[in-house]
Amino acid sequence: MTYFVYIVECSNKSLYTGITTDINRRLLQHNGELQGGSLYTRSYRPVKLKYIEEYETKSEALKREMTIKKLPRDIKLLLID
């Protein structure tokens, strides 16, 4: 199974990082088109996909997600670019 680590930009220009096995479904959830999504992104719709990485294991993806979440905003923006 493939796991995706992603960054979305919310309508308030904040960045949200997460993991999923189905990026299209997750974006629909974050934007309220399907049930689910995070509590945070519900308040700042719509969200736009800005960055994505693929991993073969959930463990790798979770570690990368935590690493990205700890980065300051300016470094995340460099990663996106």
C-alpha positions as CSV (number, residue, x, y, z in Angstrom):
1,M,0.0,0.0,0.0
2,T,1.2,3.5,-0.7
3,Y,1.0,6.3,1.9
4,F,1.0,9.9,1.1
5,V,2.3,12.8,3.2
6,Y,0.7,16.0,2.1
7,I,0.5,19.7,2.8
8,V,-2.7,21.7,2.0
9,E,-3.1,25.4,2.2
10,C,-6.3,26.6,3.9
11,S,-8.4,29.6,3.0
12,N,-6.7,31.6,5.8
13,K,-3.3,30.8,4.2
14,S,-2.3,28.4,7.0
15,L,-0.7,25.1,6.2
16,Y,-2.0,21.7,7.3
17,T,0.1,18.5,7.1
18,G,-1.4,15.0,7.1
19,I,-1.1,11.4,5.8
20,T,-3.5,9.3,3.8
21,T,-3.7,6.3,1.5
22,D,-6.1,8.1,-0.9
23,I,-5.2,11.7,-1.6
24,N,-8.3,12.4,-3.7
25,R,-10.7,11.1,-1.1
26,R,-8.8,13.0,1.7
27,L,-9.0,16.3,-0.2
28,L,-12.8,15.8,-0.7
29,Q,-13.1,15.2,3.0
30,H,-11.1,18.3,3.9
31,N,-13.3,20.4,1.6
32,G,-16.5,19.0,3.0
33,E,-17.6,17.0,-0.1
34,L,-17.3,13.7,1.8
35,Q,-17.7,13.0,5.5
36,G,-14.5,13.2,7.4
37,G,-11.7,15.6,7.3
38,S,-10.0,17.3,10.2
39,L,-11.6,19.7,12.7
40,Y,-9.1,22.3,11.8
41,T,-9.6,22.4,8.0
42,R,-13.4,22.5,8.5
43,S,-13.0,26.0,9.7
44,Y,-10.8,27.1,6.8
45,R,-12.3,25.7,3.6
46,P,-11.5,25.4,0.8
47,V,-8.1,23.8,1.1
48,K,-5.7,23.4,-1.9
49,L,-3.1,20.7,-2.2
50,K,0.4,22.2,-2.2
51,Y,2.8,19.3,-1.6
52,I,2.8,15.5,-1.7
53,E,5.3,12.7,-1.0
54,E,4.8,9.0,-1.3
55,Y,6.0,6.3,1.1
56,E,5.7,2.5,1.1
57,T,5.1,2.0,4.8
58,K,2.8,3.8,7.3
59,S,5.8,4.1,9.7
60,E,7.9,6.0,7.2
61,A,4.9,8.3,6.4
62,L,4.1,9.0,10.0
63,K,7.8,9.8,10.8
64,R,7.9,12.2,7.8
65,E,4.6,13.8,8.8
66,M,5.9,14.5,12.3
67,T,9.1,16.0,10.9
68,I,7.2,18.3,8.6
69,K,4.8,19.4,11.3
70,K,7.7,20.5,13.5
71,L,9.2,22.7,10.7
72,P,8.6,26.5,10.8
73,R,6.3,27.9,8.2
74,D,9.1,29.5,6.2
75,I,10.8,26.1,5.8
76,K,7.5,24.5,4.8
77,L,7.1,27.1,2.1
78,L,10.5,26.3,0.8
79,L,9.6,22.6,0.7
80,I,6.5,23.4,-1.2
81,D,8.4,25.5,-3.8
